[in-house]
Amino acid sequence: MNNSSSDNQGDSEFITKKIGFLLLNNFTMISLASAVEPLRMANQLSGEPLYEWVTLTEDGGAVSASDGIKITPDSSMQNAALLDIVIVAGGLNVTRAYSKTQLTWLKSQARKGCTLGAICTGAYVLAEAGLLDGYDCSTHWEYIAGLQEAFPRVCCSNRLFSFDRDRMTSTGGNAPLDMMLHLIKQEHSALLSTAISEMFICDRIRSETDQQKVPLQYVSAAMQPKLAEVVGLMAANIEELIDMDELAHYAGLSRRQLERLFIKYLQCPPSKYYLKLRLLRARQLLKQSDLPIIEISTACGFVSTPHFSKCYREQMGVPPSEERSGNKRKSAQQKVQSGISLPVISGEAGDKLNEKQSMIQNVSAQPDQGIQKEPLKQASKAKKRDSIANDALLEARSESTFGSVRIKK
């Protein structure tokens, strides 16, 4: 995985943003891929080298991912070019996966004004370096309690990802995808972000308010049987609700003790957690049944459909009717399509889709469509550059999506 060329083609108005991924030992591959792929697709769809990326390790040596695959980085930390963003890619046993040298380097990047980020458990390393003090951050649910205990000045939440000034952090799995889509939306447009999500077959783009689901067995394993008991009672009483005082009584706790328990381990008050359980059940019924919305509202403990719709929209980002019908997805597709100008293939290129050079030669478009047209000699010369991101951009020119999204500043 290498960085793309720093050349901005033509008279492009876009400034290429340079991102470095610091790979810790046992980093999770799925999180790294989820962070990198949106950058590649942003370049492909826009037809512009919007992003470059490099992988880094402490000394430039190979590092093993949590699945055992060894990755040879593009550079050592010290030899890395000037970066706009540095993202720490964490994974298993993160408390033993970093060195003082890495912490010192991260501090130097912060002093240079670099935006710092983390994926999966990487936030722990930023916190250890003192670079998250006073910041909101997100990390994998396995490390929330440990991070909060070790670094009380860090505001760790259960959100999928967090943006706070010059910090951007996400949980694990595929959550970095949503974080990067949010970044692309901020820096370029919602149109591009939506188009990328469509290419990756995303059900929806999750927002900064979405939270990761903490498995109930994890709560139990954390020696909190009272909390597990209350959550179980909530899940078993979705239609006929139990008020907070009764829940506390059943668990042998006071109302205040119950509140504190939820805040400490689930980062929200019990009433909010109960509401989320009900809305998650409603979402399942909307997607998996033909029940009328009014019946779903009642089945999930809401006294009125308008109140249900209001709560659902606030939590899920769409009203129940759109969740079921998919109107939001359709309207997003229509918006993207209205801004898409597919390349016009002239001559017999349609019969030679497997010949990339013919595709490059025969692609033509209106001047305002932003389609990159480059002579074969220049394309051949560019391919010789030692750059995966740039090669990916060249490769994408044979795809019908290349340069298909107009980005409006």
C-alpha positions, -999 to 999 in steps of 0.1 A, spaced: 0 0 0 17 31 -11 11 68 -16 -1 84 -48 17 109 -68 17 144 -55 11 157 -90 -22 174 -93 -33 169 -129 -42 197 -151 -56 229 -136 -74 210 -108 -87 232 -80 -84 203 -55 -55 201 -31 -45 165 -25 -48 156 12 -20 133 25 -29 107 51 -6 84 70 -17 52 87 6 42 116 3 4 118 6 -11 153 15 -47 158 -17 -69 156 -37 -41 139 -71 -52 125 -71 -55 88 -108 -49 84 -105 -15 101 -76 -4 79 -93 -15 47 -125 3 58 -106 35 62 -85 33 30 -112 21 5 -134 53 7 -103 73 -2 -96 52 -32 -132 54 -43 -133 92 -38 -104 95 -62 -121 72 -87 -156 87 -87 -144 123 -87 -117 118 -113 -94 138 -91 -65 128 -69 -83 140 -38 -63 118 -14 -30 101 -10 -22 75 17 9 58 30 14 30 56 40 36 83 57 16 110 82 27 136 113 15 117 99 8 83 99 -30 89 70 -54 82 42 -56 108 16 -84 114 -21 -78 114 -43 -96 139 -51 -122 112 -14 -130 107 -9 -113 74 23 -93 73 23 -59 57 54 -42 44 49 -4 50 57 24 26 80 41 50 92 45 86 77 72 107 108 94 106 111 92 68 75 100 61 67 130 40 47 159 54 12 146 63 -21 163 68 -36 135 89 -20 106 109 -43 78 119 -32 51 144 -44 17 134 -49 -4 165 -60 -39 172 -53 -67 196 -34 -61 229 -30 -25 221 -16 -17 256 15 -37 246 16 -27 209 33 7 210 66 22 220 79 55 235 93 63 201 59 61 185 44 83 212 71 109 208 66 109 170 28 114 174 34 143 197 57 159 171 30 155 145 6 173 167 30 201 172 32 205 134 -5 210 132 -13 175 119 -48 162 125 -46 130 145 -69 101 143 -73 65 154 -93 34 143 -103 3 163 -82 5 196 -58 32 183 -73 59 205 -56 42 235 -22 51 220 -33 87 214 -45 89 250 -13 74 263 6 102 245 -17 128 262 -31 138 228 -67 132 237 -69 151 269 -101 172 268 -112 156 236 -142 134 227 -131 101 213 -144 67 202 -128 33 206 -138 -4 204 -162 -13 231 -137 -38 246 -114 -9 256 -139 18 267 -138 9 304 -101 5 304 -94 37 285 -118 57 308 -101 42 339 -66 49 327 -72 83 312 -99 102 331 -93 134 312 -104 118 279 -141 120 271 -146 85 257 -181 77 243 -198 47 228 -204 65 195 -192 47 163 -169 76 155 -161 111 169 -149 143 153 -136 169 178 -116 198 164 -83 183 151 -90 147 163 -110 120 145 -114 85 161 -136 55 154 -144 21 168 -135 -11 150 -148 -34 123 -163 -14 94 -170 18 115 -139 36 100 -158 35 66 -185 58 81 -159 80 97 -141 85 63 -174 91 45 -181 118 70 -147 133 64 -153 132 26 -187 148 30 -171 176 51 -142 182 28 -160 178 -6 -197 171 -8 -226 149 4 -230 139 -32 -196 123 -33 -200 106 1 -234 92 -10 -220 79 -43 -192 61 -25 -217 44 -1 -237 33 -31 -206 17 -47 -199 -1 -15 -235 -14 -12 -240 4 21 -275 2 36 -270 37 50 -243 61 60 -242 59 98 -237 93 116 -217 105 145 -247 99 168 -249 62 160 -235 40 188 -218 7 188 -237 -22 203 -221 -36 234 -229 -73 236 -248 -82 268 -224 -110 276 -195 -85 277 -214 -66 303 -218 -98 323 -182 -107 318 -173 -73 332 -187 -85 366 -219 -64 364 -247 -90 369 -271 -63 382 -266 -43 349 -271 -74 329 -303 -83 348 -318 -48 342 -309 -49 305 -325 -83 303 -357 -70 319 -358 -41 294 -354 -64 264 -382 -87 277 -406 -58 283 -406 -37 251 -444 -34 246 -454 -30 283 -427 -8 298 -413 -10 333 -405 24 348 -371 31 362 -380 28 399 -394 -7 393 -363 -17 373 -341 -5 402 -363 -23 427 -362 -56 408 -324 -54 407 -321 -45 444 -307 -10 436 -317 25 443 -327 47 413 -294 67 417 -273 35 418 -290 23 386 -283 56 368 -247 55 378 -243 19 367 -256 27 332 -236 59 329 -204 42 339 -206 11 317 -230 20 289 -224 57 286 -260 67 288 -289 69 313 -311 38 316 -341 56 301 -321 64 269 -308 28 267 -344 15 271 -356 38 243 -328 26 220 -338 -10 226 -373 -2 216 -363 16 185 -340 -12 175 -369 -36 178 -391 -12 158 -364 -12 131 -364 -49 129 -402 -50 125 -401 -23 99 -376 -42 78 -388 -77 84 -426 -75 87 -456 -59 70 -472 -47 102 -487 -12 99 -465 15 115 -492 22 141 -491 -14 153 -453 -13 154 -455 18 174 -477 1 200 -457 -31 200 -426 -11 209 -442 8 238 -451 41 223 -484 57 232 -488 76 199 -475 72 163 -463 108 160 -442 104 192 -428 72 178 -420 88 144 -403 117 162 -381 95 184 -373 72 154 -362 100 132 -340 116 159 -323 83 167 -321 66 133 -318 96 110 -349 87 89 -386 85 96 -402 50 99 -419 53 66 -387 59 47 -369 31 67 -395 7 54 -400 19 18 -364 27 11 -374 61 -2 -343 77 13 -321 53 -6 -340 59 -38 -339 97 -35 -302 95 -27 -297 75 -59 -317 100 -79 -296 128 -65 -264 110 -74 -276 101 -109 -287 137 -115 -251 147 -109 -235 119 -128 -222 122 -163 -210 89 -176 -183 89 -202 -194 87 -238 -178 57 -255 -172 63 -292 -164 40 -321 -162 3 -312 -148 6 -277 -179 -10 -263 -168 -43 -279 -133 -39 -264 -141 -33 -227 -112 -56 -217 -87 -34 -235 -78 -6 -211 -58 14 -236 -87 15 -261 -110 26 -233 -86 55 -224 -83 65 -260 -120 64 -268 -135 80 -237 -149 115 -245 -170 139 -225 -183 174 -224 -157 199 -211 -176 205 -178 -178 168 -169 -144 167 -154 -134 135 -172 -96 132 -173 -83 126 -208 -47 117 -210 -25 105 -239 -14 69 -237 22 79 -234 15 100 -203 -6 72 -188 22 47 -194 47 70 -178 24 76 -148 20 38 -144 57 35 -138 55 56 -107 58 36 -75 24 46 -62 -6 24 -55 -30 52 -51 -20 68 -84 -21 34 -101 -56 28 -87 -66 62 -102 -52 52 -136 -68 18 -134 -101 35 -126 -101 53 -159 -114 22 -176 -144 21 -152 -176 37 -162 -177 55 -128 -145 74 -133 -150 111 -130 -187 105 -127 -194 127 -98 -192 165 -100 -179 180 -68 -191 215 -62 -171 237 -38 
